[in-house]
């Protein structure tokens, strides 16, 4: 049994570092594309039909970047997608949550002084609330409220505060202070 606990701690440690590294890659590519978008020249439009373009130099190489707002008629055979950094960050974060909080629910998730939950109940509450939270957030972003970013941000902030309070009710010693 002690070997299993040590293995769980090692898996948590490895997942933490993998999550940090993938998050750094994701944030780095996001910063790159923010800088790229801010540097794009929209006047005059390039003759290729692109909406905007930019020239960059890095490491002795020159790069000519063109932005199309919709896919051009013909895409190249080799297309680089910048999605795996964000996808890997999400997957490693979920795996880390599963190892730390779901496999270690007795220690990190359940507080018998607040609610006497079984491990499957606590995990089910957590997973259901994640799915519900995603669904509500997605609907709010797609609603007319999504066209008003400041108001949307305030509503989402209030929703997250309500969710934090709601999580404290079944899971945390903080619930005793609420």
Order of alpha helices (4+ residues) and beta strands (2+ residues): alpha-beta-beta-alpha-alpha-alpha-alpha
